[in-house]
Amino acid sequence: MLNILIVVVEQFFLYLPLVIGAFVSFSLLKIPNLCLEAAFLVGAIGSHLVLEAIPALPLVIKLLMGTVVGFAGGALVGFVCGLIITRGLIAHLLANIVTVGLFSGISLFLIGGSFTAIGQHESGLTLIPCAQHPEFFMSSIIAILCGACMVYLLTTPLGKSIVVYGNNPSFFEQHRMSTSSVLMAGIILSNAFAGVSGFLISQTNGFIDINSSAGLVLLCLTALVFGKKTRGILQPFVGLLLFCIAQQILLIIGLNLAYFTSISSLLLLSVMILARDKTVRSVPTDQLGV
């Protein structure tokens, strides 16, 4: 039982930055963001390449550098996607598809294939070692810091502007303010947090697999729907915790992990159908529903 609890908590902290990033785009900005998967990969690959290039560094410096590079890698994906939307005037979904395709090819080129192993203790996640889970403490600290940054962000003018954009995008135009700046900042932040999760998970697993990002958007949506009743900043925290618990329960009853994506889809569909407004007879304008 204790081992299961540790696994749940460990998964929670590893995926928390990713789900926080999804919260910014899906729940606050209320726009589609398929680039989370690309940001996750670029964050993982970027941090790996930088740490591999300069191995003779103290663990503390490696940890800080890996986190910053992961954040910057995800932010780069968000910047490119935001640029396509705001300057290229391309629809959100199409811009996401183009960005994902672009960085998919770049990721393959950077690691020379679809898979690469990561050297043991390459990052500083083992700074405070634990017997069975050596990366647990540092990954949890980084995830908590990401959560604290998000909580603080929502108290700033930028955070409040992102919330306003999600509720009424035309507000800024009516007051002769820059809509594109708020949108760009939100997309960059969203994907930057995903890049941090890419760094944490790749270093914990000891490898980078191009296919490891598949299904991450579904994971984020499921977690956000699970936490929908809490609203506010608690939504990604509560939702992800419930998702991790549900995953472990399904594993305990003997579910094959190969089918977990399908089960997640069914869980998401079931929750959304049960939670929808029964009085509404037409397709909602908010296509995300989170």
N, C-alpha and C positions, 0 to 999 in steps of 0.2 A: 504493500500500500504506500509506503514511504517513497519507494522508487518511482511509482506512478505519479505521486505528487511532485517530486523533483522534476520529472520529465515535463509535466504540465507547466510548472513555473519557468523552467528553462525555455521551452518553446514560446511561452508568453513573452518573455523578455527579448528573445531573438527576433520575433516578428512584430513587436510593438512599434518600432520606428516606421515599419512599412505600413501598418494599419493607421498610424497617426497621419502619415502622408496621404493615404487614401481618404481619410476623414476630411482633410483640407480640400481635396478636389471634389469628392463625391457628395459630402454632406454640407460643406460650407460654400464652395463655389458652385456646386450642383452642375458640374460638367463631367463628361466622360473622360477618363484618363487611363487608356490602355498602356501608356508609356511607363507605368509603374514597373512592369516586367523588364523593360529595357533599362530603366534606371537602376534596378536591382542588380542586373548583370554588369553594367558599366561600373557601378560602385564596387562590386566584387573584383572585377578584372583590374580596374585602376589601382586599387589599394594593393593587390597582389603584385602587380608589375613594379610599383614604386618600392614596396618593401623588399622585393627580390633584388632590385637594383642596388640598394644600399643596406646590406645585411648587418654590417658591423655598427649597430646602434643600440643604445640601452633600450630595455623593454618598454619603459615609460614613453620614450620618444617614438618608438614604433607604434605603440598604441594610439598616441595622439595623431601621428601622421596617417595611420591607416584609417582612423575615424574621419579625419578632415578630408582625405582624398576620396573616401567613399561618399561623403556628403557632397563634395565638389563634383564627383562623377555623375551622381544623380541629378545635381543642379544643372549640369551641362545638358543632359537629356531634356530637362524641363525648359531650359533656355531655348534650345533648338525648336522644340514643339511650340512654345509660346511665340517665338519669332515667326514661325509659319502661320500661326493663327492671327497674330496682331498685325504683322507687316505683309504677309502674303494674302491675308484675308481669306484663308481657307477654313472650311467648316471644321469644328472641333474633332469629330470622329475621323474624318479623312486625314487631318493633320496628325492625329495619333497613329494611324495606320502607316503613314509615310515615315514618321519618326521611328517607329518600332522596326520597320524594314531596314531603314538606314543604319541604325545602331546594331541590328542583328548581324549585318555583314561586317561592320567594324569590329564587333566582339569576336567573331570567328577569325578575323585577320590578326587581331592582337594576341590571341592565345594559340594561333596556328592550328586550329581544329575545334572540335566540339567539346573537348574535355582536357583538363590539365590538373595535375596534382599540385598541392601546395605543401612546401616543406614544413616539417614539424617545428613548432614554436617560432614560426616566421613572424607572427604578430606579438603584441604585448598582452594578449588576452590571458596568458598564463602567468601574469604578473603575481596574482594571488592564487596559487594552485590549490585545487581540491582533488581528492583522491579519484573519484569516479567522473567528475565533471570539471576539468581544470579551467575551462573558460567561463564557468557559470558566474562568478562574482563580478568580473570586469564587464561582461556583456550586460549584466543586470544594471550595473552602475551607468553604463552608456545609455541604455534604454530609459532609465529613470531620468537622466539628464535631458534626453530628447522629449520626454513627457513634460518635464518642468519648463522647457523652452516653449513648448506648445501652449501650456497654460499661461505663461507670461505673454506670449505673442497675442493671445486673444484679449489682453488688457491694453494693448497698444493701438494707436490709430490705424496701423496697417492691418492688424487682426480684425478690428471692427470694420474696416473697409472691405475686407474679404467676405465677412458675414453679410454686409449690406449688398455686395455684388450678387451673392447667391440668392438673396431675397428679392432684389430689384436691380437688375443690371443697367437699366436706363437711368438710374438715379444720378450717376456721375455725369452723364451727358446733359441732363437737365440743369445741373449746377455748373456746367462748363469745366468739369474736371476730367482728368485722363482715366478713361475706363481701361485702356490697354495696359497701363502701368500696374493697376491692381491685379488684373488677370495674369499678367506676366509674373508678378511676384508670387501669387498663389500657386501657379503651376511649377515654378522653380522650387519653392519650399516643399511642395508635395512630393516631387520626385527626388529632392535632396534627402529627405527622410528615408525614402525607399533605398537609396544608395547606401545608407548606414546599415540597414538590415542586410544588404548584399555583402558588405564587409564582414559583419558579425557571423552570418550563417556560413559563408564560404570558408572562413578561417576556422570555424568550429568543426565543419565537416571534413576539412583537409583537402578539398578539391573544388574545382569550378566546372560545372556542367552547363552547357548552353541551354539544355532542356530543363534545368532546375527551376527556371522562372515561369515555366508553363503552369497556368492555373492560379497564379498569385492574385490576379485581379478578382477571380472568383472567390478566393480565400478572403480577400479584403471585403468584398461585398457581403459575403455570408456573415463575417464578424460584425460588420456595421449594422446589418439587419438584426442580428442577435441582440445588439445593444441599443436598438432603436428606441425602446421605451425610456431609456435613461436620459437621452438628449444631452446637449452640451458636450463638454470635453470628456465626460465620463463615458460617452458612447463607444469610442474605440477601446478603452480599457476593459469595460464590462463585456463588450461584445467579443473581444479576442479571448478573454478568459473563458467565457462560455464555449467558444469554438474549440479551444484546446481541450477542455473537459469532454466535450462531445466526441472529439476525435479519439481520445483515450478510451472512452466507453465503447465506441465502435470497435476499437482494436481488441479490447478485452473480450468482447463477445465473438471474436474470431473473424472480423472483416479483413479481407485481403486489401493491402494498401493500394494495389493496382486499381481498385474500384473506388477509391476514396473521393476522387474528383466527381464522379457520377453521383455518389451519395451526397456530397456537398451541394451539388446542383439541386438535388431533390429536396434537401433540407431548406435551401434558400427559397425554392419555389413554394414549399409548404408554408413556411413562415410568412412569406409575402401575401399568399392567398388568404391565410387566416387573419392577417393584420390589416388587410385592405378595407376601405370604407365600402360597406355593402350597399350604400345608397347611390354610389356613383355607377352610372351605366355606360359611360364612355371612356375612351383611353385617356389616362391622365396626361397633362402637359409636362409634368416632371417625369421624364422617362426613366430616371435613375431609381426613384422610389425609396431612397435612403436618407 
